[in-house]
Amino acid sequence: MDILNQTGCKCIGLGLESGNDATLKLIGKGFTTFESEKAIRNLSNIGIKSYGYFIVGFPWEDENQIRQTLDFAYNLSRKYSFKAGVVPYKVYPGSKDFRKIVGENPSRGKIDKLIRFKSAALTHPNDSAEIREFLKGRERYTVLHDPEYYNPSTIDPQKIVWYIREFYLRSRFS
């Protein structure tokens, strides 16, 4: 870690993805929340700020796992020189999950199975051009839905947006 400091590194971004070890294992991150916190603590101890990026609303997650991720991110920001960003799980055209759900050459009908919900505030300039155009045309944020992929207990996308907004308000005003 000292080499980072010696090279003049002042901050680093980390794709932590989740505060739940089961989710980290399912997405193949190769580390645990304990290891994440240790890395952030070490960075903070040598004066390097860190940013962590988290995703909530994976198809298998329940509300407790979402809260666990948000609490993990919040607690890291309270203890260390750390800031967290949280976004909802989304399926991008061309990604492994997209191909798994709609196949390699999806029909327009399959693509139209997208659930759309209002949350334009969560769109980001770094979203792919194809996604930005899709969102712009419908003025909605999207999560792909397929009855065989999402189980019946999948959390309402509006609720996921609410959890994310609650996290940002909590982080900002506490």
MIDOSE-1310 file (N, C-alpha, C; in nm, 2 decimals, decimal comma, always signed):
residues 174
mdil	+0,08/-0,12/+0,00/+0,00/+0,00/+0,00/+0,09/+0,13/+0,00; +0,20/+0,12/+0,06/+0,29/+0,24/+0,07/+0,33/+0,29/-0,07; +0,34/+0,19/-0,16/+0,38/+0,23/-0,30/+0,28/+0,33/-0,36; +0,15/+0,31/-0,33/+0,04/+0,40/-0,37/+0,07/+0,54/-0,33
nqtg	+0,10/+0,55/-0,20/+0,13/+0,68/-0,14/+0,26/+0,74/-0,20; +0,36/+0,66/-0,23/+0,48/+0,71/-0,28/+0,47/+0,76/-0,43; +0,37/+0,70/-0,50/+0,35/+0,75/-0,64/+0,26/+0,87/-0,64; +0,21/+0,92/-0,53/+0,13/+1,04/-0,53/-0,02/+1,01/-0,53
ckci	-0,06/+0,89/-0,52/-0,20/+0,85/-0,52/-0,27/+0,92/-0,41; -0,38/+0,99/-0,43/-0,46/+1,06/-0,33/-0,59/+0,99/-0,31; -0,65/+0,93/-0,41/-0,77/+0,86/-0,39/-0,78/+0,74/-0,49; -0,87/+0,65/-0,46/-0,88/+0,53/-0,54/-1,03/+0,48/-0,54
glgl	-1,08/+0,43/-0,65/-1,22/+0,38/-0,66/-1,22/+0,23/-0,66; -1,31/+0,18/-0,58/-1,32/+0,03/-0,56/-1,46/-0,02/-0,60; -1,47/-0,12/-0,68/-1,59/-0,18/-0,72/-1,63/-0,29/-0,62; -1,68/-0,24/-0,50/-1,71/-0,34/-0,39/-1,84/-0,41/-0,42
esgn	-1,93/-0,36/-0,49/-2,06/-0,42/-0,53/-2,16/-0,45/-0,43; -2,12/-0,51/-0,31/-2,22/-0,55/-0,21/-2,16/-0,55/-0,07; -2,25/-0,54/+0,02/-2,21/-0,56/+0,16/-2,25/-0,69/+0,22; -2,28/-0,78/+0,13/-2,33/-0,91/+0,17/-2,24/-1,02/+0,11
datl	-2,18/-1,10/+0,19/-2,08/-1,20/+0,15/-2,14/-1,30/+0,05; -2,26/-1,34/+0,07/-2,33/-1,44/-0,02/-2,34/-1,38/-0,17; -2,38/-1,25/-0,17/-2,39/-1,19/-0,30/-2,25/-1,17/-0,37; -2,15/-1,13/-0,29/-2,01/-1,12/-0,34/-1,97/-1,26/-0,40
klig	-2,00/-1,36/-0,34/-1,96/-1,50/-0,39/-2,04/-1,53/-0,52; -2,17/-1,50/-0,52/-2,25/-1,53/-0,64/-2,20/-1,45/-0,76; -2,15/-1,33/-0,74/-2,11/-1,25/-0,86/-1,96/-1,27/-0,89; -1,89/-1,35/-0,81/-1,75/-1,39/-0,83/-1,65/-1,28/-0,81
kgft	-1,68/-1,20/-0,70/-1,58/-1,09/-0,67/-1,45/-1,14/-0,62; -1,45/-1,25/-0,55/-1,32/-1,30/-0,50/-1,27/-1,24/-0,37; -1,36/-1,17/-0,30/-1,32/-1,11/-0,17/-1,45/-1,10/-0,08; -1,43/-1,08/+0,05/-1,54/-1,07/+0,14/-1,55/-0,93/+0,19
tfes	-1,66/-0,90/+0,27/-1,68/-0,77/+0,32/-1,56/-0,74/+0,43; -1,52/-0,84/+0,50/-1,41/-0,82/+0,59/-1,28/-0,77/+0,52; -1,25/-0,84/+0,40/-1,14/-0,80/+0,33/-1,15/-0,66/+0,27; -1,28/-0,62/+0,23/-1,31/-0,49/+0,18/-1,28/-0,39/+0,28
ekai	-1,33/-0,41/+0,40/-1,31/-0,31/+0,51/-1,16/-0,30/+0,55; -1,09/-0,41/+0,55/-0,95/-0,41/+0,58/-0,87/-0,32/+0,47; -0,90/-0,34/+0,35/-0,84/-0,26/+0,24/-0,87/-0,11/+0,26; -0,99/-0,08/+0,29/-1,03/+0,06/+0,31/-0,96/+0,12/+0,43
rnls	-0,96/+0,04/+0,54/-0,89/+0,09/+0,66/-0,74/+0,11/+0,63; -0,68/+0,02/+0,56/-0,54/+0,04/+0,53/-0,51/+0,16/+0,44; -0,60/+0,18/+0,34/-0,59/+0,30/+0,26/-0,61/+0,43/+0,34; -0,71/+0,43/+0,43/-0,73/+0,54/+0,51/-0,61/+0,57/+0,60
nigi	-0,56/+0,47/+0,66/-0,44/+0,48/+0,75/-0,32/+0,55/+0,68; -0,30/+0,53/+0,55/-0,19/+0,59/+0,49/-0,23/+0,72/+0,41; -0,35/+0,77/+0,44/-0,39/+0,90/+0,39/-0,45/+0,90/+0,25; -0,50/+0,78/+0,20/-0,56/+0,77/+0,07/-0,71/+0,76/+0,08
ksyg	-0,78/+0,85/+0,02/-0,93/+0,85/+0,02/-0,97/+0,74/-0,07; -1,08/+0,67/-0,04/-1,14/+0,57/-0,13/-1,28/+0,59/-0,15; -1,32/+0,55/-0,27/-1,46/+0,56/-0,31/-1,50/+0,41/-0,34; -1,62/+0,37/-0,29/-1,67/+0,24/-0,32/-1,80/+0,25/-0,39
yfiv	-1,81/+0,16/-0,49/-1,93/+0,15/-0,57/-2,01/+0,03/-0,54; -2,14/+0,04/-0,51/-2,22/-0,07/-0,47/-2,34/-0,08/-0,56; -2,40/-0,20/-0,57/-2,52/-0,23/-0,65/-2,62/-0,30/-0,55; -2,74/-0,26/-0,56/-2,85/-0,32/-0,48/-2,96/-0,37/-0,57
gfpw	-3,03/-0,47/-0,53/-3,14/-0,52/-0,61/-3,11/-0,63/-0,71; -3,00/-0,70/-0,68/-2,97/-0,82/-0,76/-3,09/-0,91/-0,75; -3,12/-0,99/-0,86/-3,24/-1,07/-0,86/-3,27/-1,16/-0,74; -3,16/-1,21/-0,68/-3,18/-1,30/-0,56/-3,18/-1,23/-0,43
eden	-3,16/-1,10/-0,43/-3,16/-1,03/-0,30/-3,29/-1,00/-0,24; -3,30/-1,01/-0,11/-3,42/-0,96/-0,04/-3,39/-0,83/+0,03; -3,49/-0,77/+0,09/-3,48/-0,64/+0,15/-3,37/-0,64/+0,26; -3,36/-0,74/+0,33/-3,25/-0,75/+0,44/-3,11/-0,74/+0,38
qirq	-3,09/-0,81/+0,27/-2,96/-0,80/+0,20/-2,93/-0,66/+0,14; -3,03/-0,60/+0,09/-3,02/-0,46/+0,05/-2,98/-0,37/+0,16; -3,05/-0,38/+0,27/-3,02/-0,30/+0,39/-2,88/-0,33/+0,44; -2,84/-0,46/+0,43/-2,70/-0,50/+0,48/-2,60/-0,42/+0,39
tldf	-2,62/-0,42/+0,26/-2,52/-0,35/+0,18/-2,52/-0,20/+0,21; -2,64/-0,14/+0,22/-2,64/+0,00/+0,25/-2,58/+0,04/+0,39; -2,61/-0,05/+0,49/-2,55/-0,02/+0,62/-2,40/-0,04/+0,61; -2,35/-0,14/+0,54/-2,21/-0,16/+0,52/-2,14/-0,03/+0,46
aynl	-2,20/+0,02/+0,36/-2,15/+0,14/+0,29/-2,15/+0,26/+0,38; -2,26/+0,27/+0,45/-2,28/+0,39/+0,54/-2,17/+0,38/+0,66; -2,16/+0,26/+0,72/-2,06/+0,25/+0,83/-1,92/+0,27/+0,78; -1,88/+0,22/+0,66/-1,75/+0,25/+0,61/-1,72/+0,40/+0,60
srky	-1,82/+0,47/+0,55/-1,81/+0,62/+0,54/-1,80/+0,69/+0,67; -1,86/+0,63/+0,78/-1,85/+0,69/+0,91/-1,72/+0,67/+0,97; -1,65/+0,55/+0,94/-1,53/+0,51/+1,01/-1,40/+0,56/+0,94; -1,41/+0,57/+0,81/-1,29/+0,59/+0,73/-1,30/+0,71/+0,63
sfka	-1,19/+0,74/+0,57/-1,19/+0,84/+0,46/-1,25/+0,77/+0,33; -1,38/+0,76/+0,33/-1,45/+0,67/+0,23/-1,58/+0,74/+0,19; -1,61/+0,73/+0,06/-1,74/+0,78/+0,01/-1,80/+0,66/-0,07; -1,93/+0,65/-0,06/-1,99/+0,54/-0,13/-2,09/+0,59/-0,24
gvvp	-2,10/+0,51/-0,34/-2,20/+0,54/-0,45/-2,28/+0,41/-0,46; -2,41/+0,42/-0,47/-2,50/+0,31/-0,48/-2,59/+0,33/-0,60; -2,60/+0,22/-0,68/-2,69/+0,22/-0,80/-2,78/+0,09/-0,79; -2,89/+0,09/-0,86/-2,97/-0,03/-0,87/-2,91/-0,13/-0,97
ykvy	-2,93/-0,25/-0,95/-2,89/-0,36/-1,04/-2,97/-0,33/-1,17; -2,90/-0,34/-1,28/-2,96/-0,32/-1,41/-2,89/-0,41/-1,51; -2,96/-0,45/-1,61/-2,91/-0,54/-1,71/-2,88/-0,46/-1,84; -2,76/-0,45/-1,88/-2,72/-0,38/-2,00/-2,72/-0,47/-2,12
pgsk	-2,77/-0,42/-2,24/-2,75/-0,49/-2,36/-2,61/-0,53/-2,38; -2,59/-0,66/-2,42/-2,45/-0,70/-2,44/-2,38/-0,77/-2,32; -2,44/-0,75/-2,20/-2,38/-0,81/-2,08/-2,42/-0,96/-2,07; -2,35/-1,03/-1,99/-2,37/-1,17/-1,97/-2,51/-1,19/-1,92
dfrk	-2,56/-1,11/-1,82/-2,70/-1,13/-1,77/-2,80/-1,10/-1,88; -2,78/-1,00/-1,96/-2,87/-0,97/-2,07/-2,88/-1,09/-2,16; -2,77/-1,14/-2,20/-2,77/-1,26/-2,30/-2,84/-1,38/-2,23; -2,81/-1,40/-2,10/-2,87/-1,51/-2,03/-3,03/-1,50/-2,03
ivge	-3,08/-1,38/-2,02/-3,22/-1,35/-2,01/-3,29/-1,35/-2,14; -3,24/-1,27/-2,24/-3,31/-1,26/-2,36/-3,24/-1,33/-2,48; -3,12/-1,39/-2,46/-3,05/-1,46/-2,57/-2,96/-1,37/-2,64; -2,89/-1,42/-2,74/-2,79/-1,35/-2,82/-2,85/-1,25/-2,91
npsr	-2,96/-1,28/-2,98/-3,03/-1,19/-3,07/-3,17/-1,17/-3,03; -3,20/-1,09/-2,93/-3,33/-1,08/-2,88/-3,43/-1,01/-2,98; -3,55/-1,06/-2,98/-3,65/-0,99/-3,06/-3,70/-0,86/-2,99; -3,76/-0,78/-3,07/-3,82/-0,66/-3,01/-3,92/-0,69/-2,90
gkid	-3,99/-0,80/-2,91/-4,09/-0,84/-2,81/-4,02/-0,87/-2,68; -3,90/-0,94/-2,69/-3,83/-0,97/-2,56/-3,78/-0,85/-2,50; -3,73/-0,76/-2,58/-3,67/-0,63/-2,52/-3,79/-0,55/-2,46; -3,91/-0,56/-2,52/-4,02/-0,49/-2,46/-4,07/-0,55/-2,33
klir	-4,01/-0,66/-2,29/-4,05/-0,72/-2,16/-3,99/-0,64/-2,05; -3,92/-0,53/-2,08/-3,85/-0,45/-1,98/-3,96/-0,38/-1,89; -3,93/-0,39/-1,76/-4,01/-0,31/-1,67/-3,96/-0,17/-1,66; -4,04/-0,07/-1,68/-3,99/+0,06/-1,67/-4,05/+0,13/-1,55
fksa	-3,96/+0,21/-1,48/-4,01/+0,29/-1,37/-3,94/+0,42/-1,36; -4,01/+0,52/-1,30/-3,95/+0,65/-1,29/-3,83/+0,65/-1,19; -3,72/+0,70/-1,24/-3,61/+0,73/-1,15/-3,50/+0,79/-1,23; -3,54/+0,89/-1,31/-3,44/+0,95/-1,40/-3,33/+1,01/-1,33
alth	-3,34/+1,05/-1,20/-3,23/+1,10/-1,12/-3,12/+1,00/-1,11; -3,15/+0,87/-1,13/-3,04/+0,77/-1,11/-2,97/+0,74/-1,24; -3,01/+0,80/-1,35/-2,93/+0,77/-1,47/-2,80/+0,84/-1,46; -2,70/+0,80/-1,53/-2,57/+0,84/-1,52/-2,50/+0,87/-1,66
pnds	-2,42/+0,98/-1,67/-2,36/+1,00/-1,80/-2,27/+0,89/-1,85; -2,22/+0,80/-1,76/-2,14/+0,70/-1,81/-2,21/+0,57/-1,86; -2,35/+0,58/-1,85/-2,43/+0,47/-1,91/-2,39/+0,46/-2,06; -2,40/+0,34/-2,11/-2,37/+0,33/-2,26/-2,46/+0,41/-2,34
aeir	-2,42/+0,45/-2,46/-2,50/+0,53/-2,55/-2,63/+0,47/-2,58; -2,62/+0,34/-2,60/-2,74/+0,26/-2,63/-2,85/+0,27/-2,52; -2,80/+0,26/-2,40/-2,89/+0,27/-2,28/-2,94/+0,41/-2,27; -2,85/+0,51/-2,28/-2,90/+0,65/-2,27/-3,01/+0,68/-2,37
eflk	-2,99/+0,63/-2,49/-3,09/+0,66/-2,60/-3,22/+0,59/-2,56; -3,21/+0,47/-2,51/-3,33/+0,40/-2,47/-3,41/+0,47/-2,36; -3,33/+0,51/-2,26/-3,39/+0,59/-2,15/-3,45/+0,72/-2,19; -3,37/+0,79/-2,28/-3,42/+0,92/-2,32/-3,55/+0,91/-2,40
grer	-3,56/+0,80/-2,48/-3,69/+0,78/-2,56/-3,81/+0,76/-2,47; -3,79/+0,69/-2,36/-3,90/+0,65/-2,27/-3,90/+0,73/-2,14; -3,79/+0,81/-2,12/-3,78/+0,89/-1,99/-3,80/+0,80/-1,87; -3,74/+0,68/-1,88/-3,75/+0,59/-1,76/-3,62/+0,51/-1,75
ytvl	-3,60/+0,46/-1,63/-3,49/+0,38/-1,59/-3,54/+0,23/-1,61; -3,46/+0,14/-1,64/-3,51/+0,01/-1,68/-3,44/-0,11/-1,60; -3,52/-0,21/-1,57/-3,47/-0,33/-1,51/-3,54/-0,44/-1,60; -3,46/-0,53/-1,64/-3,51/-0,64/-1,73/-3,58/-0,74/-1,64
hdpe	-3,69/-0,79/-1,69/-3,77/-0,89/-1,62/-3,80/-1,01/-1,70; -3,79/-1,12/-1,65/-3,83/-1,24/-1,71/-3,87/-1,34/-1,60; -3,99/-1,40/-1,61/-4,04/-1,48/-1,50/-3,95/-1,59/-1,46; -3,87/-1,64/-1,55/-3,78/-1,75/-1,52/-3,65/-1,70/-1,46
yynp	-3,62/-1,58/-1,46/-3,50/-1,52/-1,41/-3,52/-1,46/-1,27; -3,63/-1,38/-1,26/-3,66/-1,31/-1,14/-3,76/-1,40/-1,06; -3,73/-1,42/-0,93/-3,82/-1,51/-0,86/-3,94/-1,42/-0,81; -4,05/-1,48/-0,77/-4,17/-1,41/-0,73/-4,15/-1,31/-0,62
stid	-4,04/-1,33/-0,54/-4,02/-1,24/-0,42/-3,93/-1,12/-0,46; -3,91/-1,10/-0,59/-3,82/-0,98/-0,63/-3,88/-0,85/-0,58; -3,80/-0,77/-0,53/-3,84/-0,64/-0,47/-3,89/-0,55/-0,58; -4,00/-0,47/-0,55/-4,05/-0,37/-0,64/-3,94/-0,27/-0,67
pqki	-3,91/-0,24/-0,80/-3,81/-0,15/-0,84/-3,82/-0,01/-0,77; -3,95/+0,03/-0,75/-3,97/+0,16/-0,68/-3,91/+0,16/-0,54; -3,93/+0,04/-0,47/-3,88/+0,03/-0,34/-3,72/+0,03/-0,34; -3,66/-0,03/-0,44/-3,51/-0,02/-0,45/-3,47/+0,12/-0,46
vwyi	-3,54/+0,20/-0,54/-3,50/+0,34/-0,56/-3,52/+0,41/-0,43; -3,63/+0,38/-0,35/-3,65/+0,44/-0,22/-3,54/+0,41/-0,13; -3,49/+0,29/-0,12/-3,38/+0,25/-0,04/-3,25/+0,33/-0,07; -3,23/+0,34/-0,20/-3,11/+0,42/-0,24/-3,12/+0,56/-0,20
refy	-3,23/+0,62/-0,23/-3,25/+0,77/-0,19/-3,24/+0,78/-0,04; -3,30/+0,69/+0,04/-3,28/+0,69/+0,19/-3,14/+0,69/+0,23; -3,06/+0,60/+0,16/-2,92/+0,59/+0,19/-2,84/+0,72/+0,17; -2,87/+0,79/+0,05/-2,80/+0,91/+0,03/-2,85/+1,02/+0,12
lrsr	-2,97/+1,03/+0,16/-3,02/+1,13/+0,26/-2,95/+1,10/+0,40; -2,95/+0,97/+0,43/-2,89/+0,94/+0,56/-2,74/+0,97/+0,56; -2,67/+0,94/+0,45/-2,53/+0,97/+0,44/-2,50/+1,12/+0,45; -2,59/+1,20/+0,38/-2,56/+1,34/+0,37/-2,60/+1,42/+0,50
fs	-2,70/+1,38/+0,57/-2,74/+1,45/+0,69/-2,71/+1,39/+0,82; -2,62/+1,30/+0,83/-2,59/+1,24/+0,96/-2,45/+1,27/+0,99
